[in-house]
Amino acid sequence: MAGQGSQMKKYCDCCKRYVDHSNGKMKCFHRQMSANFEHSMIIPNKFLDQFGGKISRTVELESPKGNVYVVKVSKHMNKTVLQCGWEAFVDAHQIEENDSLLFRHIKNSRF
């Protein structure tokens, strides 16, 4: 899940191939953690489009080890943002600025 900034291009290429093989539907997205990532993270609009622009009020983030973190989704300045619960996910995975994360839609509201 977390990786060094040098892997960012690899993840982006992976996402592009995944989108190509999923009939253009974006079932995953990549984010590089930049300043102020500890408290919230914006979900890309292109990813939200596959849900009709709407997503449930809470999502579950499943780590590679199978741990699940419940995170509140809110709107802030016309952006859909992961907030409450996000900080616990960041702390548990020791995510730092410039780390790269790849989120894949598993089912319902689980990523």
VOTIGU-942123 format. One line per field, with one value per residue: x, y, z of N, C-alpha, C, O in turn; residue in three letters. Coordinates in pm, 1 decimal. Example, Ala and Ser with C-alpha at 12.3 -4.5 7.8 and 13.67 -1.06 7.14 Angstrom:
# VOTIGU-942123
neast: c(1319.0/1285.0)
nnorth: c(-569.0/-225.0)
nup: c(780.0/708.0)
caeast: c(1230.0/1367.0)
canorth: c(-450.0/-106.0)
caup: c(780.0/714.0)
ceast: c(1320.0/1290.0)
cnorth: c(-330.0/3.0)
cup: c(780.0/787.0)
oeast: c(1423.6/1340.9)
onorth: c(-331.9/113.8)
oup: c(846.5/803.9)
r: c(ALA/SER)
END
This chain:
# VOTIGU-942123
neast: c(81.7/171.6/436.6/753.8/825.5/952.1/823.5/595.7/539.9/528.3/297.3/108.5/115.1/26.8/-236.9/-340.3/-326.8/-502.4/-744.1/-775.8/-820.7/-1057.1/-1274.7/-1268.7/-1366.8/-1284.4/-1148.1/-964.3/-740.2/-463.4/-265.2/-30.9/113.0/100.2/180.7/3.7/-147.0/-209.5/-450.4/-664.3/-785.6/-833.2/-1071.8/-1048.8/-1247.3/-1293.2/-1278.4/-1498.8/-1702.5/-1779.6/-1954.2/-2173.6/-2110.0/-2155.0/-2091.2/-2091.5/-2147.8/-1957.6/-1658.3/-1474.8/-1143.0/-928.2/-641.9/-338.1/-281.1/-525.2/-654.8/-918.9/-1029.7/-1258.1/-1372.2/-1484.0/-1662.2/-1673.9/-1792.7/-1602.6/-1543.9/-1646.3/-1522.4/-1476.5/-1394.4/-1183.9/-1201.4/-1261.1/-1123.7/-936.7/-689.5/-617.8/-576.4/-356.6/-164.8/-145.6/-24.4/208.8/240.5/397.6/485.9/514.4/494.8/341.7/13.7/-208.0/-535.3/-786.3/-1102.3/-1287.6/-1538.3/-1878.0/-1855.1/-1585.4/-1237.7)
nnorth: c(-118.0/140.5/319.9/417.7/742.0/705.0/495.2/592.2/637.4/375.2/279.6/454.0/375.1/116.0/161.6/279.4/65.0/-107.1/33.7/32.0/-241.1/-277.0/-194.0/87.7/178.7/326.7/158.8/177.8/401.5/624.0/790.2/1029.0/1111.9/1431.9/1752.8/1809.6/1573.1/1410.0/1446.5/1435.3/1318.3/1368.1/1224.1/1128.7/1290.4/1159.1/893.2/881.6/914.0/663.3/582.5/729.9/981.1/986.6/859.8/635.3/747.9/654.2/466.0/160.4/91.9/-147.3/-302.0/-448.0/-658.4/-732.0/-586.4/-365.0/-35.9/204.4/485.9/817.1/984.5/1299.4/1617.5/1886.7/2202.6/2146.8/1903.9/1553.2/1397.7/1194.1/1171.1/1166.2/905.2/858.2/953.2/761.1/540.2/632.8/663.1/395.7/269.6/398.0/604.1/843.0/1175.9/1205.7/932.3/674.0/569.6/313.5/273.4/38.3/-49.6/-279.6/-400.7/-291.1/-46.3/-76.3/-49.9)
nup: c(0.0/99.7/-46.7/-178.5/-317.1/-560.0/-679.5/-784.6/-1065.1/-1159.4/-1026.9/-1139.7/-1411.5/-1376.1/-1288.0/-1521.4/-1704.5/-1573.8/-1589.6/-1867.3/-1909.0/-1780.5/-1922.9/-1942.2/-1699.4/-1400.5/-1155.2/-962.6/-792.1/-765.8/-523.3/-430.1/-130.4/-16.1/127.6/430.6/427.9/638.6/776.5/602.0/279.1/-64.5/-280.7/-615.0/-867.5/-1111.0/-1039.5/-868.1/-1049.7/-1148.6/-957.6/-994.7/-912.8/-646.6/-319.8/-41.8/299.7/470.3/431.2/396.0/453.9/355.8/462.4/325.1/497.5/587.1/784.3/875.1/830.4/925.4/762.4/752.9/497.6/349.3/221.3/104.7/7.7/-255.7/-304.5/-259.0/34.3/237.2/581.3/901.4/1077.7/883.7/973.5/1166.1/999.0/850.3/1055.9/1150.1/937.8/908.7/721.7/521.4/408.5/56.9/15.3/-181.3/-252.1/-351.4/-426.1/-449.7/-567.3/-399.3/-320.3/-280.7/-44.4/8.6/0.4)
caeast: c(0.0/259.5/559.2/837.5/788.8/1009.4/733.5/474.9/515.9/488.8/158.3/25.5/106.9/-58.1/-375.4/-380.3/-352.3/-622.0/-858.8/-789.5/-874.7/-1187.9/-1367.2/-1268.8/-1413.7/-1172.7/-1175.2/-858.6/-677.5/-333.7/-242.1/96.9/85.0/167.5/164.6/-126.4/-220.2/-235.0/-585.2/-767.5/-739.3/-936.7/-1098.1/-1061.3/-1381.0/-1302.3/-1308.5/-1635.9/-1796.5/-1832.6/-2059.3/-2270.3/-2067.6/-2189.1/-2030.9/-2154.0/-2092.6/-1839.4/-1596.2/-1382.3/-1012.4/-871.7/-497.1/-292.0/-283.1/-664.2/-714.3/-1017.7/-1043.1/-1378.7/-1336.6/-1597.2/-1650.2/-1747.2/-1771.5/-1532.7/-1512.1/-1682.9/-1437.1/-1512.4/-1274.9/-1176.4/-1159.7/-1261.0/-1076.0/-822.7/-567.1/-584.4/-522.4/-223.0/-77.1/-127.0/60.9/327.8/245.4/469.2/480.3/574.2/459.4/238.0/-88.4/-295.3/-664.1/-860.6/-1238.6/-1305.8/-1683.7/-1958.7/-1778.5/-1457.0/-1123.5)
canorth: c(0.0/257.2/297.0/535.5/829.2/654.9/396.3/659.4/612.7/235.4/270.0/523.3/286.4/3.5/210.4/298.2/-67.9/-159.7/102.4/-19.5/-377.4/-279.0/-123.5/230.5/213.5/346.0/82.5/205.8/531.7/641.7/919.0/1052.2/1190.9/1560.5/1827.6/1806.9/1450.3/1333.4/1465.8/1408.9/1287.4/1390.1/1115.2/1189.7/1293.5/1057.6/768.1/892.3/906.7/527.8/568.1/835.1/1101.0/974.7/748.5/629.5/840.2/590.1/361.5/74.6/75.8/-276.0/-304.1/-574.6/-761.6/-764.3/-495.3/-276.9/94.8/274.9/626.1/901.2/1058.9/1425.7/1714.6/2006.9/2286.8/2071.4/1785.8/1442.4/1384.8/1099.6/1249.9/1098.2/768.6/860.4/971.9/631.2/459.5/687.2/628.3/250.7/225.3/483.7/672.4/969.4/1261.6/1151.1/791.7/652.5/472.4/269.4/230.1/-44.4/-77.4/-424.0/-421.8/-192.5/69.3/-124.6/-22.2)
caup: c(0.0/101.3/-121.1/-192.9/-427.9/-683.9/-737.4/-830.0/-1207.0/-1172.2/-986.9/-1238.6/-1527.6/-1335.6/-1291.1/-1661.0/-1761.9/-1508.1/-1648.7/-2003.3/-1905.2/-1715.0/-2012.5/-1916.5/-1566.1/-1309.3/-1033.2/-866.7/-810.1/-701.8/-460.3/-363.7/-12.5/-17.4/252.1/498.4/397.2/761.1/829.2/501.6/144.5/-165.4/-374.6/-748.8/-927.5/-1216.5/-970.5/-816.6/-1161.7/-1163.7/-857.0/-1022.2/-840.9/-504.9/-248.1/90.2/399.7/528.5/350.4/468.8/390.9/395.0/440.5/268.0/601.9/616.4/882.4/813.5/894.5/882.1/742.3/714.7/372.0/357.0/113.8/148.9/-108.7/-375.7/-316.9/-171.5/116.1/348.2/697.3/1031.2/1061.9/792.0/1052.3/1225.8/889.6/821.5/1168.0/1156.3/827.0/910.6/592.1/529.7/289.9/-65.5/-5.7/-282.1/-214.9/-459.0/-372.9/-545.3/-523.4/-381.1/-332.5/-208.7/1.0/60.8/-86.8)
ceast: c(85.9/385.6/638.1/794.4/841.0/919.0/607.9/443.8/469.3/341.3/67.4/7.4/16.4/-205.3/-424.7/-410.9/-480.4/-747.8/-883.1/-855.1/-1010.8/-1289.1/-1379.5/-1318.8/-1294.8/-1204.0/-1063.9/-808.2/-552.7/-327.7/-101.8/67.8/169.6/142.5/20.3/-209.3/-267.5/-380.4/-696.7/-703.5/-856.4/-948.0/-1118.1/-1203.7/-1398.1/-1334.6/-1453.0/-1740.1/-1855.6/-1942.3/-2167.3/-2237.5/-2094.7/-2122.8/-2091.7/-2083.6/-1972.8/-1788.4/-1506.9/-1254.1/-951.1/-722.8/-457.1/-293.6/-425.3/-729.2/-807.1/-1031.8/-1166.8/-1346.5/-1459.5/-1564.6/-1732.7/-1716.2/-1704.5/-1489.7/-1531.4/-1592.4/-1489.2/-1385.5/-1290.1/-1127.0/-1155.7/-1227.0/-954.8/-692.2/-523.1/-523.5/-379.1/-124.6/-45.0/-29.8/187.9/349.5/308.2/451.5/564.8/554.3/348.6/142.4/-171.6/-421.6/-738.6/-998.0/-1257.9/-1451.8/-1753.9/-1874.3/-1644.9/-1349.0/-998.9)
cnorth: c(124.1/223.4/424.9/614.2/779.5/553.1/460.1/628.9/470.1/218.2/337.7/436.5/168.0/44.5/224.2/164.6/-126.7/-97.5/50.7/-156.7/-385.7/-194.4/24.9/272.0/217.6/277.0/96.3/347.3/539.3/780.7/921.5/1147.9/1318.6/1630.0/1819.6/1682.8/1378.6/1337.8/1435.5/1376.6/1302.2/1266.6/1177.7/1181.6/1185.2/920.9/768.6/880.6/767.4/498.2/673.4/963.1/1095.4/850.6/748.8/722.4/783.4/484.5/279.3/64.8/-52.0/-276.8/-438.6/-690.1/-797.7/-678.3/-398.7/-150.7/163.0/423.6/701.9/977.7/1186.1/1511.6/1836.8/2082.9/2211.0/1951.4/1679.4/1399.7/1273.0/1177.0/1166.1/951.1/759.7/868.4/840.5/538.1/501.8/646.3/478.9/200.0/309.9/552.9/809.1/1049.0/1200.2/1000.5/784.9/545.2/439.5/214.3/156.0/-71.5/-228.2/-461.3/-317.4/-70.9/27.7/-106.1/-81.7)
cup: c(0.0/24.0/-129.2/-315.5/-560.5/-752.5/-795.4/-975.8/-1228.7/-1135.6/-1088.4/-1363.9/-1497.5/-1341.4/-1434.2/-1727.9/-1704.8/-1567.1/-1790.4/-2004.8/-1838.5/-1791.5/-1979.2/-1780.7/-1471.3/-1176.7/-931.4/-892.0/-724.2/-639.3/-402.6/-248.8/-14.5/116.1/301.9/467.5/522.8/806.5/729.6/367.4/47.7/-254.7/-512.6/-804.8/-1033.6/-1155.8/-921.0/-926.8/-1179.3/-1061.6/-876.8/-947.3/-692.6/-446.5/-108.2/188.4/473.9/431.1/442.2/387.9/445.2/361.8/380.4/369.0/644.1/723.6/810.4/897.7/837.1/878.7/692.2/586.7/385.8/235.0/174.1/24.6/-240.4/-403.3/-220.9/-99.2/219.7/468.8/823.7/1011.8/971.2/870.5/1117.8/1121.3/858.3/930.7/1171.2/1050.2/813.4/775.4/611.9/400.5/178.8/-82.2/-109.6/-233.5/-337.8/-394.7/-482.2/-487.7/-517.8/-400.3/-247.6/-172.4/61.0/-44.4/-25.4)
oeast: c(74.9/434.7/589.5/733.7/781.4/935.7/522.4/329.2/379.0/268.0/-39.3/-103.5/-61.2/-288.6/-537.3/-509.9/-558.4/-846.4/-997.6/-936.4/-1073.7/-1377.1/-1488.5/-1314.2/-1215.6/-1278.5/-1068.1/-830.4/-539.5/-379.1/-59.4/5.4/292.6/87.7/-73.6/-331.7/-357.0/-428.8/-811.0/-585.5/-966.4/-847.2/-1197.1/-1271.4/-1505.5/-1409.4/-1522.1/-1853.8/-1970.8/-2015.7/-2243.8/-2326.0/-2061.4/-2101.5/-2138.5/-1972.9/-1895.3/-1865.8/-1469.0/-1256.3/-925.3/-683.3/-535.3/-306.0/-443.8/-847.9/-778.5/-1044.3/-1179.4/-1300.1/-1529.4/-1453.9/-1847.9/-1625.8/-1743.9/-1409.0/-1443.2/-1587.8/-1540.1/-1283.4/-1395.3/-1022.6/-1054.9/-1294.9/-877.7/-595.6/-403.5/-429.3/-290.9/-14.2/69.9/38.5/264.1/460.9/276.4/408.1/673.8/593.6/270.7/184.5/-201.9/-415.4/-752.1/-1010.0/-1245.9/-1485.2/-1695.8/-1827.1/-1597.0/-1365.9/-890.4)
onorth: c(206.1/110.6/530.6/559.0/808.0/526.9/390.1/596.8/446.6/149.0/285.4/426.0/124.8/-29.5/185.6/152.4/-188.7/-167.0/28.1/-185.5/-491.5/-131.6/81.6/390.6/123.6/331.1/33.7/405.0/469.7/877.3/827.9/1252.3/1314.0/1569.0/1822.7/1687.2/1294.5/1242.9/1412.7/1402.8/1254.2/1211.4/1271.1/1079.7/1126.1/842.6/667.2/841.5/754.6/400.5/702.3/1044.6/1188.8/750.7/852.7/769.6/858.1/422.2/323.0/33.4/-64.1/-254.9/-533.5/-806.2/-885.4/-695.2/-355.3/-157.2/178.0/480.8/656.9/1028.8/1181.5/1481.9/1884.7/2033.9/2211.4/1903.0/1711.8/1369.7/1258.7/1241.9/1100.6/880.7/664.1/799.1/812.0/464.7/417.4/600.5/440.4/99.6/294.4/558.9/881.2/996.3/1148.7/945.6/879.1/442.5/527.2/118.9/205.6/-111.8/-296.7/-543.2/-262.4/0.0/91.0/-141.2/-70.1)
oup: c(-91.1/29.6/-88.8/-407.2/-664.4/-871.6/-849.6/-1007.2/-1308.9/-1206.3/-1120.4/-1416.3/-1582.7/-1393.7/-1465.5/-1800.0/-1777.1/-1591.8/-1829.5/-2092.6/-1839.9/-1732.7/-1987.2/-1748.2/-1463.8/-1094.8/-825.5/-998.5/-623.5/-695.8/-334.7/-268.0/-14.5/208.0/222.4/480.0/514.9/868.3/769.3/344.2/75.2/-298.9/-526.0/-791.3/-1045.1/-1214.3/-930.8/-900.6/-1220.9/-1076.2/-784.8/-920.9/-619.7/-515.1/-61.5/162.3/533.7/358.4/550.9/268.9/564.9/247.3/384.8/330.2/728.5/751.6/698.9/1020.0/715.6/977.3/601.4/569.9/428.8/156.8/280.5/-54.3/-326.2/-516.4/-113.7/-161.1/282.0/461.9/850.4/937.0/980.2/838.4/1124.1/1151.3/841.7/901.5/1192.7/1070.4/718.0/723.3/706.5/298.1/203.9/-185.1/-124.3/-180.2/-418.6/-317.3/-594.0/-372.0/-619.4/-485.9/-154.1/-261.2/155.1/-161.2/-82.4)
r: c(MET/ALA/GLY/GLN/GLY/SER/GLN/MET/LYS/LYS/TYR/CYS/ASP/CYS/CYS/LYS/ARG/TYR/VAL/ASP/HIS/SER/ASN/GLY/LYS/MET/LYS/CYS/PHE/HIS/ARG/GLN/MET/SER/ALA/ASN/PHE/GLU/HIS/SER/MET/ILE/ILE/PRO/ASN/LYS/PHE/LEU/ASP/GLN/PHE/GLY/GLY/LYS/ILE/SER/ARG/THR/VAL/GLU/LEU/GLU/SER/PRO/LYS/GLY/ASN/VAL/TYR/VAL/VAL/LYS/VAL/SER/LYS/HIS/MET/ASN/LYS/THR/VAL/LEU/GLN/CYS/GLY/TRP/GLU/ALA/PHE/VAL/ASP/ALA/HIS/GLN/ILE/GLU/GLU/ASN/ASP/SER/LEU/LEU/PHE/ARG/HIS/ILE/LYS/ASN/SER/ARG/PHE)
END
